Amino acid sequence: MINHVRSVVLDVAAPLALFYGLRSATGDTTALVVSMTPPALNAVLTAVRQRRLDALAVAVLAGTALGAVAALLGGGPRELLARGAWFSAPAGLWTLATLFRRQPLTFEVTRTLLPHRATLMDRLWATDGRFRAAWRAITICWGAAALADSALRIVMAYTLPVAVVPALDSVLTIVTIVVLQVPTHLLLRRSGHWRSLFGRPAATTG
């Protein structure tokens, strides 16, 4: 719970507060660069806690570095606003690419998030074809959504007023994650394994 709260604060609330708090004094470009630091800090804290640097942390840190370089080289605020696509486009391609691995990315991430279900998930993956098919379909949904997200962020960055894009970026992130829960849970229900993963454990008697 604490980690989720920290992520919301550092990845969503703090960047927005910094951007809208600084832009009138520093200008859009500087405010955008400064607003990239809380997510980078969260990526570092997560890496320290987990004692490893995962792909998402690398992407966040790389995006922050590229954004800073772009600003130093004279890049305008719209180029910095489009940096969201630097995350979602590669993430979408990588998600789809994991379909060719033994286990797709969405399965691996969910297994990490549900450590108390890891053994069950491993057993179902090894023995149930419908379970494997569900996770491959879920992976396609998430990968395709990330690519669509990337395209939409680029359109917003270059067509909408600069002042409204950071807020819309955050809204888009939340909406995308919420909407993707629908096919994820629907596909797991159709496979017959939603309850075993997300339902309450059966009460024991005696």
Beta strands, then each sheet from edge to edge (+ up, - down):
end
